[in-house]
Amino acid sequence: MARLMLVVLLAWGLAGLAQAAPLTAREARAAAGDALTMLLDVNQEFVDEYFHSGEWEKSVAANERMISLRPDDINPYANAAWLLWSTDQVERAMALYQRMLEQNPDNPEGYYIVGHYYFFTRKDYAAALPYLEASVKHGAKPPQRHLYGHCLVKLGRNADALAFWRQTLAEFPDDGVAKNEIEKLTKGEPAPAVPDEKPVEAPPA
């Protein structure tokens, strides 16, 4: 409550300052940014406090306030969804994941998070694949992009997986995981030379 009062007092002080001396547009943006930063910092403390005290529903609510303040930040969506599906509230978690993707359609991390959930928690590799593929298409880098290749193997699509790992090695020549996976899929043969041509942007279908 004391922290909330601090935020209220800050907002009241900024309003009073604006009335006493009108701010320029730049000053107004700076003041708004400072106020938002403080709100986020204070709310993050609530998130942590409720989580560690076992009040998970309150922690979810605090994360949702973080989302309303910064919808482009992936972490509050992921944190709240984890708390929800960990307590068997899968429908609420999936709705939050969907909201995350709608608000951040070009962020590869969001797609990776959903794919990671299906891959490791549900072991539903078919459901994981389109999210992991979208993550790669939107620019995921190692190690996150690796999960797409592993998912292809889990689904028995070894030829597609080999093409993906070769593409990954072309884009990231020092990627040891890609080299190892190529060797596995070629039955121990040395990894092929990195092609000179620019790799295609999208992973194999």
Secondary structure, DSSP 8 states (H G I E B T S, - for coil): -HHHHHHHHHHHHHHHHHHHS---HHHHHHHHHHHHHHHHHHHHHHHHHHHHTT-HHHHHHHHHHHHHH-TT-HHHHHHHHHHHHHTT-HHHHHHHHHHHHHH-TT-HHHHHHHHHIIIIII--HHHHHHHHHHHHHTT--TTTTHHHHHHHHHTT-HHHHHHHHHHHHHH-TT-HHHHHHHHHHTTT-------SS---SS---
